[in-house]
């Protein structure tokens, strides 16, 4: 099995991983029970999980693009990561 064959398999697996991450991001956040003291923490954790799933999916897709370009012998275009928050962007 050649290196390119292995990379193609990894790319395919990456696409499958992105599909799973999309499912996580699309899941509904269950509304908290007002009687539950941990509801705010659960909501916060659910939102953080969604954010992480979305950022991971984009990171995987960007890497897939780079690897496909390398396999096809095309020039690789470096993309600047812009996942910083509003405050971080404005502080520069």
C-alpha positions as CSV (number, residue, x, y, z in Angstrom):
1,X,0.0,0.0,0.0
2,X,1.5,3.3,-1.1
3,X,1.7,6.5,1.0
4,X,-0.9,8.1,-1.2
5,X,-3.3,5.2,-0.7
6,X,-2.9,5.5,3.0
7,X,-3.5,9.3,2.8
8,X,-6.7,8.6,0.8
9,X,-7.9,6.3,3.5
10,X,-7.1,8.9,6.2
11,X,-9.0,11.5,4.1
12,X,-12.0,9.3,3.9
13,X,-11.9,8.7,7.6
14,X,-11.6,12.5,8.1
15,X,-14.8,13.0,6.1
16,X,-16.5,10.5,8.3
17,X,-15.3,12.2,11.5
18,X,-16.5,15.5,10.2
19,X,-20.0,14.0,9.6
20,X,-20.0,12.8,13.2
21,X,-18.9,16.2,14.5
22,X,-21.7,17.9,12.5
23,X,-24.2,15.6,14.3
24,X,-22.8,16.7,17.6
25,X,-23.1,20.4,16.6
26,X,-26.7,19.9,15.3
27,X,-27.9,18.3,18.5
28,X,-30.4,20.4,20.4
29,X,-29.4,21.8,23.7
30,X,-32.0,20.6,26.1
31,X,-33.5,23.4,28.0
32,X,-32.6,23.4,31.7
33,X,-35.0,22.5,34.5
34,X,-35.4,25.7,36.7
35,X,-35.3,23.4,39.7
36,X,-31.9,21.9,38.7
37,X,-29.0,23.8,40.3
38,X,-26.5,22.3,37.8
39,X,-28.5,23.4,34.8
40,X,-26.3,26.4,34.0
41,X,-23.2,24.2,34.1
42,X,-24.8,21.7,31.8
43,X,-25.8,24.3,29.3
44,X,-22.3,25.8,29.4
45,X,-20.8,22.4,28.8
46,X,-23.2,21.6,26.0
47,X,-22.3,25.0,24.3
48,X,-18.6,24.4,24.7
49,X,-18.9,20.9,23.2
50,X,-20.7,22.3,20.2
51,X,-18.1,24.9,19.7
52,X,-15.3,22.4,19.9
53,X,-17.1,20.1,17.5
54,X,-17.4,22.9,14.9
55,X,-13.8,24.1,15.3
56,X,-12.5,20.5,15.1
57,X,-14.6,19.9,11.9
58,X,-13.2,23.0,10.2
59,X,-9.7,22.0,11.3
60,X,-10.1,18.5,9.8
61,X,-11.5,19.9,6.6
62,X,-8.6,22.3,6.2
63,X,-6.1,19.6,6.7
64,X,-7.9,17.4,4.2
65,X,-7.7,20.2,1.6
66,X,-3.9,20.4,2.3
67,X,-3.3,16.7,2.0
68,X,-5.4,16.4,-1.2
69,X,-3.4,19.3,-2.8
70,X,-0.2,17.5,-1.8
71,X,-1.4,14.2,-3.4
72,X,-2.4,16.0,-6.6
73,X,0.8,17.9,-6.7
74,X,-0.9,21.3,-6.4
75,X,0.6,24.2,-4.5
76,X,-0.6,24.3,-0.9
77,X,-2.3,27.4,0.2
78,X,-1.8,28.2,3.9
79,X,-4.9,29.5,5.6
80,X,-4.7,31.7,8.6
81,X,-6.6,30.4,11.6
82,X,-9.1,32.9,12.8
83,X,-10.7,31.1,15.7
84,X,-9.8,33.7,18.2
85,X,-12.6,35.5,20.0
86,X,-13.7,39.1,19.6
87,X,-11.6,40.4,22.5
88,X,-8.5,38.7,21.2
89,X,-8.9,40.2,17.7
90,X,-9.6,43.7,19.0
91,X,-6.6,43.7,21.5
92,X,-4.1,43.5,18.6
